Structure formats: C-alpha cells, structure tokens
C-alpha cells in the first residue's frame, strides 16, 4: 500500500511509515518530505503485523537495538504511543505474511 503514493518533490514512490506524537505519517524514503498524514488513532484497529523502531532517518535501515515493539498493530500501539509521546519518531515496518 505504501508504494502507491509518489513524493511531490522528486516523484519517488518509496515511502516510509512514521509515528510522530499523535500522527501517522507517510514520508518519502529519499528526501523525508511528508506525503500524507492522519491521526495515529485512525490506525489503532489494524491487525497488521509490524515492527516499530526508533527512526534512523529517511532511507536508512533501523538497527535491531532500536526495536520498540513487534506484533499486531493493535497490540503494540500503546508501546508505540509511549515511545512517540516525547517527539521521538517511530518507524513502522510491515512484516510479510507467511
């Protein structure tokens, strides 16, 4: 789903999912520009499996030691919210279904 939107600046269609305070943001993986944002609360009913990491910056891969939580989104939302409450950017990475 995150590959369907393109960056208005460079046209790149690679996006990253970020949580910042109470917002869920899709940003360009190359330049970091926000493409679209919504409320974090709007995402809470999702059962998608994901991993949440402290964000290392646009286009960079998070290191394992920055893991905040892993599991169904609705079950890890509290941990994500707590980690993002001070302004820390949290990167969400969807886990492939097996």
DSSP file (Angstrom, degrees, kcal/mol; ACC not computed):
  #  RESIDUE AA STRUCTURE BP1 BP2  ACC     N-H-->O    O-->H-N    N-H-->O    O-->H-N    TCO  KAPPA ALPHA  PHI   PSI    X-CA   Y-CA   Z-CA
    1    1 A X    >         0   0    0      0, 0.0     3,-1.5     0, 0.0     4,-0.2   0.000 360.0 360.0 360.0 -36.4    0.0    0.0    0.0
    2    2 A X  G >   +     0   0    0      1,-0.3     3,-0.5     2,-0.1    13,-0.2   0.593 360.0  66.4 -73.5  -7.7    2.8    2.5    0.8
    3    3 A X  G 3  S+     0   0    0      1,-0.2    -1,-0.3    11,-0.1    10,-0.0   0.408  82.7  78.1 -90.2   3.1    4.2    2.2   -2.8
    4    4 A X  G <  S+     0   0    0     -3,-1.5     2,-0.4     2,-0.0    -1,-0.2   0.556  82.7  69.4 -90.3  -8.6    1.0    3.8   -4.3
    5    5 A X    <   -     0   0    0     -3,-0.5     2,-0.3     8,-0.3    31,-0.1  -0.875  68.3-149.2-113.4 143.0    1.9    7.4   -3.5
    6    6 A X        -     0   0    0     -2,-0.4     7,-0.2    29,-0.1     2,-0.2  -0.846  25.4-105.2-112.4 148.9    4.7    9.5   -5.0
    7    7 A X     >  -     0   0    0      5,-2.8     4,-2.1    -2,-0.3    28,-0.1  -0.512  22.1-142.6 -67.5 130.2    6.7   12.2   -3.5
    8    8 A X  T  4 S+     0   0    0     -2,-0.2    -1,-0.1     1,-0.2    27,-0.0   0.749  97.7  49.5 -67.5 -22.0    5.6   15.6   -4.9
    9    9 A X  T  4 S+     0   0    0      3,-0.1    -1,-0.2     1,-0.1    -2,-0.0   0.937 132.4   6.1 -81.8 -50.1    9.2   16.9   -4.9
   10   10 A X  T  4 S-     0   0    0      2,-0.1    -2,-0.2     0, 0.0     3,-0.1   0.536  89.1-122.6-115.7  -8.1   11.0   14.1   -6.6
   11   11 A X     <  +     0   0    0     -4,-2.1    -3,-0.1     1,-0.3     2,-0.1   0.478  56.4 151.9  80.1   1.5    8.3   11.7   -7.8
   12   12 A X        -     0   0    0     -6,-0.1    -5,-2.8     1,-0.1    -1,-0.3  -0.427  35.8-156.5 -66.9 138.9    9.8    8.7   -5.9
   13   13 A X        +     0   0    0     -7,-0.2     2,-0.6    -2,-0.1    -8,-0.3   0.278  59.0 107.1-103.5  11.5    7.2    6.2   -4.9
   14   14 A X        +     0   0    0    -10,-0.1    15,-2.6    -7,-0.0    16,-0.4  -0.809  49.4 179.2 -90.1 121.5    9.1    4.6   -2.0
   15   15 A X  E     -A   28   0A   0     -2,-0.6     2,-0.4    13,-0.2    13,-0.2  -0.809  20.3-147.5-121.4 162.4    7.5    5.7    1.3
   16   16 A X  E     -A   27   0A   0     11,-2.3    11,-2.4    -2,-0.3     2,-0.5  -0.974  18.1-128.3-127.1 143.1    8.1    5.1    5.0
   17   17 A X  E     -AB  26  92A   0     75,-0.7    75,-2.6    -2,-0.4     2,-0.4  -0.812  32.6-179.8 -94.1 127.4    5.5    4.9    7.7
   18   18 A X  E     -AB  25  91A   0      7,-3.0     7,-3.3    -2,-0.5     2,-0.5  -0.957  22.3-151.2-128.9 142.5    6.3    7.1   10.7
   19   19 A X  E     +AB  24  90A   0     71,-2.8    71,-2.3    -2,-0.4     2,-0.4  -0.976  17.9 177.6-109.8 125.8    4.6    7.8   14.0
   20   20 A X  E >   -A   23   0A   0      3,-2.3     3,-2.4    -2,-0.5     2,-0.4  -0.952  62.3 -56.4-131.1 112.4    5.3   11.3   15.4
   21   21 A X  T 3  S-     0   0    0     63,-0.8    63,-0.1    67,-0.5    65,-0.1  -0.414 125.1 -14.4  52.1-111.3    3.4   12.2   18.6
   22   22 A X  T 3  S+     0   0    0     -2,-0.4    18,-2.8    63,-0.1    19,-0.5   0.198 118.6  95.2-103.5  16.1   -0.2   11.6   17.7
   23   23 A X  E <   -AC  20  39A   0     -3,-2.4    -3,-2.3    16,-0.3     2,-0.5  -0.863  58.6-150.2-115.0 143.9    0.2   11.5   13.9
   24   24 A X  E     -AC  19  38A   0     14,-3.2    14,-2.5    -2,-0.4     2,-0.4  -0.954  30.7-173.1-103.9 122.7    0.7    8.6   11.4
   25   25 A X  E     -AC  18  37A   0     -7,-3.3    -7,-3.0    -2,-0.5     2,-0.5  -0.942  25.5-154.3-126.6 136.9    2.8    9.9    8.5
   26   26 A X  E     +AC  17  36A   0     10,-3.0     9,-3.2    -2,-0.4    10,-1.4  -0.956  29.3 179.5-102.1 125.5    3.9    8.6    5.1
   27   27 A X  E     -AC  16  34A   0    -11,-2.4   -11,-2.3    -2,-0.5     7,-0.2  -0.878  35.7 -92.6-125.8 159.6    7.1   10.2    4.1
   28   28 A X  E  >  -A   15   0A   0      5,-2.6     4,-1.4    -2,-0.3   -13,-0.2  -0.503  27.2-144.1 -67.7 131.7    9.4   10.0    1.1
   29   29 A X  T  4 S+     0   0    0    -15,-2.6    -1,-0.1    -2,-0.2   -14,-0.1   0.694  96.5  45.7 -72.0 -18.3   12.2    7.5    1.7
   30   30 A X  T  4 S+     0   0    0    -16,-0.4    -1,-0.2     3,-0.1   -15,-0.1   0.921 130.5  12.0 -89.2 -51.9   14.6    9.6   -0.2
   31   31 A X  T  4 S-     0   0    0      2,-0.1    -2,-0.1    28,-0.0    27,-0.1   0.617  90.6-124.2-107.1 -14.3   14.1   13.2    1.0
   32   32 A X     <  +     0   0    0     -4,-1.4     2,-0.1     1,-0.3    -3,-0.1   0.477  53.9 153.9  86.0   1.4   11.9   12.7    4.1
   33   33 A X        -     0   0    0     -6,-0.1    -5,-2.6     1,-0.1     2,-0.3  -0.412  50.2-111.4 -67.1 137.8    9.1   15.0    2.8
   34   34 A X  E     +C   27   0A   0     -7,-0.2    -7,-0.3     1,-0.2     3,-0.1  -0.530  34.4 178.5 -69.3 129.8    5.7   14.3    4.3
   35   35 A X  E     -     0   0A   0     -9,-3.2     2,-0.3     1,-0.4    -8,-0.2   0.825  67.0 -12.4 -97.9 -46.1    3.4   12.9    1.6
   36   36 A X  E     -C   26   0A   0    -10,-1.4   -10,-3.0   -31,-0.1    -1,-0.4  -0.986  61.4-167.4-154.8 151.1    0.2   12.3    3.7
   37   37 A X  E     +C   25   0A   0     -2,-0.3     2,-0.3   -12,-0.2   -12,-0.2  -0.982   8.6 169.1-141.1 152.5   -0.6   12.3    7.4
   38   38 A X  E     -C   24   0A   0    -14,-2.5   -14,-3.2    -2,-0.3     2,-0.2  -0.885  46.7 -68.6-147.2 177.8   -3.5   11.2    9.5
   39   39 A X  E >   -C   23   0A   0     -2,-0.3     3,-1.0   -16,-0.2     4,-0.4  -0.514  32.6-134.7 -73.3 139.2   -4.2   10.6   13.2
   40   40 A X  G >  S+     0   0    0    -18,-2.8     3,-1.6     1,-0.2     4,-0.4   0.845 106.5  65.1 -58.3 -34.6   -2.5    7.7   14.9
   41   41 A X  G >  S+     0   0    0    -19,-0.5     3,-1.1     1,-0.3    -1,-0.2   0.810  90.5  64.2 -60.0 -30.9   -5.8    6.9   16.5
   42   42 A X  G <  S+     0   0    0     -3,-1.0    -1,-0.3     1,-0.2     3,-0.3   0.687 102.7  49.3 -67.3 -17.2   -7.2    6.1   13.0
   43   43 A X  G X  S+     0   0    0     -3,-1.6     3,-1.7    -4,-0.4    -1,-0.2   0.520  81.3  96.9 -97.6  -7.5   -4.8    3.2   12.7
   44   44 A X  T <  S+     0   0    0     -3,-1.1    -1,-0.2    -4,-0.4    33,-0.1   0.673  74.4  60.8 -65.5 -20.7   -5.5    1.5   16.0
   45   45 A X  T 3  S+     0   0    0     -3,-0.3    -1,-0.3    -4,-0.2     2,-0.2   0.397  79.4 116.1 -86.4   5.2   -7.9   -1.1   14.8
   46   46 A X    <   -     0   0    0     -3,-1.7    28,-1.8     1,-0.1    -3,-0.0  -0.520  47.0-167.5 -79.7 138.6   -5.4   -2.7   12.5
   47   47 A X        +     0   0    0     -2,-0.2    -1,-0.1    26,-0.2    -3,-0.0   0.224  42.8 135.8-103.0  11.3   -4.2   -6.3   13.0
   48   48 A X        -     0   0    0     24,-0.1    25,-2.3     1,-0.1     2,-0.4  -0.347  59.8-119.1 -60.8 137.4   -1.3   -5.9   10.5
   49   49 A X  E     +D   72   0A   0     46,-0.3    46,-2.5    23,-0.2     2,-0.3  -0.640  49.6 154.5 -76.3 130.9    1.9   -7.4   11.8
   50   50 A X  E     -DE  71  94A   0     21,-2.2    21,-2.4    -2,-0.4     2,-0.4  -0.979  39.3-130.2-152.2 165.0    4.6   -4.8   12.1
   51   51 A X  E     -DE  70  93A   0     42,-2.5    42,-2.7    -2,-0.3     2,-0.5  -0.949  18.9-151.1-116.3 141.3    7.8   -3.9   13.8
   52   52 A X  E     +DE  69  92A   0     17,-3.1    16,-3.8    -2,-0.4    17,-1.4  -0.960  20.2 172.9-116.5 127.9    8.3   -0.4   15.4
   53   53 A X  E     -DE  67  91A   0     38,-2.6    38,-3.0    -2,-0.5     2,-0.4  -0.889  43.9 -95.3-127.3 156.4   11.8    1.1   15.6
   54   54 A X  E     - E   0  90A   0     12,-1.9    36,-0.2    -2,-0.3     2,-0.2  -0.638  59.5-106.4 -66.2 129.7   13.2    4.4   16.7
   55   55 A X        -     0   0    0     34,-2.7    34,-0.2    -2,-0.4     3,-0.1  -0.426  29.6-166.6 -70.4 125.6   13.6    6.1   13.3
   56   56 A X        -     0   0    0      1,-0.3    -1,-0.1     4,-0.3     2,-0.1   0.536  56.7 -86.2 -86.3  -6.1   17.1    6.4   12.0
   57   57 A X    >   -     0   0    0      3,-0.2     3,-1.8    32,-0.0    -1,-0.3  -0.404  66.8 -33.7 119.0 162.2   16.2    8.9    9.3
   58   58 A X  T 3  S+     0   0    0      1,-0.3   -29,-0.1    -2,-0.1     3,-0.1  -0.238 125.7   1.1 -56.5 130.8   14.8    8.8    5.7
   59   59 A X  T 3  S+     0   0    0      1,-0.2     2,-0.3   -31,-0.0    -1,-0.3   0.384 102.4 118.3  76.4  -3.8   16.1    5.9    3.6
   60   60 A X    <   -     0   0    0     -3,-1.8     2,-0.4   -31,-0.0    -4,-0.3  -0.727  64.6-123.2 -97.6 146.4   18.2    4.4    6.5
   61   61 A X        -     0   0    0     -2,-0.3     2,-0.1    -5,-0.1    -3,-0.0  -0.727  28.0-120.0 -87.7 132.1   17.5    0.9    7.9
   62   62 A X        -     0   0    0     -2,-0.4     2,-0.2     1,-0.1    -7,-0.1  -0.402  25.8-120.2 -69.2 146.0   16.9    0.8   11.7
   63   63 A X    >   -     0   0    0     -9,-0.2     3,-2.1     1,-0.1    -9,-0.2  -0.575  22.3-114.2 -84.5 151.5   19.2   -1.2   13.8
   64   64 A X  G >  S+     0   0    0      1,-0.3     3,-1.6    -2,-0.2    -1,-0.1   0.801 112.5  63.5 -56.4 -32.0   17.9   -4.2   15.8
   65   65 A X  G 3  S+     0   0    0      1,-0.3    -1,-0.3   -12,-0.0    -3,-0.0   0.602  94.0  62.9 -72.3  -8.6   18.7   -2.5   19.2
   66   66 A X  G <  S+     0   0    0     -3,-2.1   -12,-1.9   -12,-0.1    -1,-0.3   0.297  72.6 133.9 -96.2  10.2   16.3    0.3   18.4
   67   67 A X  E <   +D   53   0A   0     -3,-1.6   -14,-0.3   -14,-0.2     3,-0.1  -0.402  29.2 178.3 -61.5 129.5   13.3   -2.0   18.3
   68   68 A X  E     -     0   0A   0    -16,-3.8     2,-0.3     1,-0.4   -15,-0.2   0.814  63.4 -26.3 -96.9 -46.2   10.3   -0.6   20.3
   69   69 A X  E     -D   52   0A   0    -17,-1.4   -17,-3.1     2,-0.0    -1,-0.4  -0.980  50.1-154.6-165.8 158.8    7.8   -3.4   19.7
   70   70 A X  E     +D   51   0A   0     -2,-0.3     2,-0.3   -19,-0.2   -19,-0.2  -0.994  48.8  60.5-143.6 137.3    6.8   -6.2   17.3
   71   71 A X  E    S-D   50   0A   0    -21,-2.4   -21,-2.2    -2,-0.3     2,-0.1  -0.929  88.8  -9.5 146.2-167.4    3.4   -7.8   16.7
   72   72 A X  E >>  -D   49   0A   0     -2,-0.3     4,-1.4   -23,-0.2     3,-1.3  -0.420  67.0-123.2 -62.0 135.9   -0.1   -7.0   15.6
   73   73 A X  H >> S+     0   0    0    -25,-2.3     4,-1.1     1,-0.3     3,-0.5   0.871 108.9  54.4 -51.8 -46.0   -0.5   -3.2   15.4
   74   74 A X  H 34 S+     0   0    0    -28,-1.8     4,-0.3     1,-0.2    -1,-0.3   0.811 110.0  48.8 -62.1 -28.1   -3.4   -3.0   17.9
   75   75 A X  H <4 S+     0   0    0     -3,-1.3    -1,-0.2     1,-0.2    -2,-0.2   0.744 117.3  38.6 -83.6 -24.0   -1.4   -4.9   20.5
   76   76 A X  H <X S+     0   0    0     -4,-1.4     4,-2.2    -3,-0.5    -2,-0.2   0.416  86.6  98.7-104.8   1.8    1.7   -2.8   20.2
   77   77 A X  H  X S+     0   0    0     -4,-1.1     4,-2.9     1,-0.2     5,-0.2   0.855  80.5  54.0 -58.9 -37.9    0.0    0.6   19.8
   78   78 A X  H  > S+     0   0    0     -4,-0.3     4,-2.4     2,-0.2    -1,-0.2   0.917 109.8  46.9 -64.9 -42.3    0.4    1.5   23.5
   79   79 A X  H  > S+     0   0    0     -4,-0.2     4,-2.1     2,-0.2    -2,-0.2   0.897 114.0  48.4 -65.2 -40.0    4.2    0.9   23.4
   80   80 A X  H  X S+     0   0    0     -4,-2.2     4,-2.2     2,-0.2    -2,-0.2   0.936 111.4  49.7 -64.1 -46.6    4.5    2.9   20.1
   81   81 A X  H  X S+     0   0    0     -4,-2.9     4,-1.1     1,-0.2    -2,-0.2   0.903 111.1  49.2 -59.8 -43.3    2.4    5.8   21.6
   82   82 A X  H  < S+     0   0    0     -4,-2.4     4,-0.4     1,-0.2     3,-0.4   0.907 112.6  47.4 -63.2 -42.1    4.6    5.9   24.7
   83   83 A X  H  < S+     0   0    0     -4,-2.1     5,-0.4     1,-0.2     3,-0.4   0.831 116.9  43.3 -69.1 -31.5    7.8    5.9   22.7
   84   84 A X  H >< S+     0   0    0     -4,-2.2     3,-1.9     1,-0.2   -63,-0.8   0.562  89.0  89.8 -89.7  -9.2    6.5    8.6   20.4
   85   85 A X  T 3< S+     0   0    0     -4,-1.1    -1,-0.2    -3,-0.4    -2,-0.1   0.755  85.6  51.4 -64.7 -25.2    5.0   10.8   23.1
   86   86 A X  T 3  S-     0   0    0     -3,-0.4    -1,-0.3    -4,-0.4    -2,-0.1   0.339 129.1 -91.2 -93.5   8.5    8.1   12.8   23.7
   87   87 A X  S <  S+     0   0    0     -3,-1.9     2,-0.2     1,-0.3    -2,-0.1   0.373  77.5 147.5  99.8  -4.5    8.5   13.6   20.0
   88   88 A X        -     0   0    0     -5,-0.4   -67,-0.5     1,-0.1     2,-0.4  -0.453  49.8-123.7 -63.1 133.0   10.7   10.6   19.1
   89   89 A X        -     0   0    0    -34,-0.2   -34,-2.7    -2,-0.2     2,-0.5  -0.666  24.5-158.3 -80.5 133.0   10.0    9.5   15.5
   90   90 A X  E     -BE  19  54A   0    -71,-2.3   -71,-2.8    -2,-0.4     2,-0.5  -0.957   4.5-147.1-115.8 125.5    9.0    5.8   15.3
   91   91 A X  E     -BE  18  53A   0    -38,-3.0   -38,-2.6    -2,-0.5     2,-0.5  -0.788   8.5-153.3 -92.8 131.0    9.3    3.9   12.1
   92   92 A X  E     -BE  17  52A   0    -75,-2.6   -75,-0.7    -2,-0.5     2,-0.5  -0.889   9.2-170.7-102.6 132.4    6.8    1.2   11.3
   93   93 A X  E     - E   0  51A   0    -42,-2.7   -42,-2.5    -2,-0.5     2,-0.1  -0.979  19.7-132.6-125.0 119.2    7.8   -1.7    9.1
   94   94 A X  E     - E   0  50A   0     -2,-0.5     2,-0.5   -44,-0.2   -44,-0.3  -0.415  17.7-136.5 -68.0 141.7    5.2   -4.1    7.9
   95   95 A X        -     0   0    0    -46,-2.5   -46,-0.3    -2,-0.1    -1,-0.1  -0.868  23.5-112.6-101.8 133.4    6.0   -7.8    8.3
   96   96 A X        -     0   0    0     -2,-0.5     2,-0.3     1,-0.1    -1,-0.0  -0.310  29.2-116.1 -63.8 142.2    5.2  -10.0    5.3
   97   97 A X              0   0    0      1,-0.1    -1,-0.1   -48,-0.0     0, 0.0  -0.614 360.0 360.0 -78.3 138.6    2.5  -12.6    5.9
   98   98 A X              0   0    0     -2,-0.3    -1,-0.1     0, 0.0    -2,-0.1   0.419 360.0 360.0 -99.1 360.0    3.8  -16.2    5.6
